[in-house]
Amino acid sequence: MKSTDEPKDPKQRVAAAKARTQEFERRIVAFVPEEEVTGVSQLQSGSLQSCASGDMWAGGVTIELESNARPKAALSALGEKAEAAGLEVERGKSYNGNERLTVTDAAGVSILLDSADHAIEGGSFSECFSLPRDFYKGGEF
């Protein structure tokens, strides 16, 4: 979102960034075959974190998988589908050596994904946006 398009009210800016980020989470969830998914949990509130050019909203999502699903394979396939959809996918390793993906859209919204027991867990981040210096950034949004 360009700064000229940002709402004037800082609370509305945060809400808009949250909405864009949660929509991106739902887009990513759609890359996992429906028959493998038993549930999706999005955090209802998140926090503000600093970034290079201001602040970003941070949240999260958990994609719960069928007991016979293979989370590592599902994560790898998700990455391939995200790339095919034109998203930037960066592959790395988590602390335990498992594959980790960071998927980012053209606006800068991103999600860091790891496989877990019967799930794929993601921490999501909006693009950077500006808030007034006197805006209280603590708490949940």
Steps between C-alpha positions, in 0.01 A plus 500: 500500500643835404524760774255726312244216517538447875207599720567814702389337827792285629262242649347458154849459351571218743160340431559519123846341533353225718221434247747476210724266698219270607370489143851394391493225765173371351654511151793289623269250674326444166827353362453196728256242358163526676490127568817528710375790716297436816499859624652844474566728796585864438605716792222748566743760623865569441762757585692780340868447428763734365624461144745685277262781405255513788280234652326181398213296637600147608262209541487130432315203359500124562387259229395179672549189284342155481680240710623319187625821332874560481564857622847527344369389160198731533730793579723425203198475267365826643826670407483368144141621461588841644784536248270395217257771615774763462586541868858526622604188690817483706603160631706444810534274801341533843693448823427126484618468139156478340410696190371851568335725245453874485233596248468868404260683270581799279381747767736358764252295707676181609455179693768278655387136488626192687369143512393365837330180621185478286516872414664781313558804719557850372597837639369776276611859449345792318695732278670790678283805554533824690340599829526829688774516762247552778288194404507240781636183339474269799225247559304294252344608171 
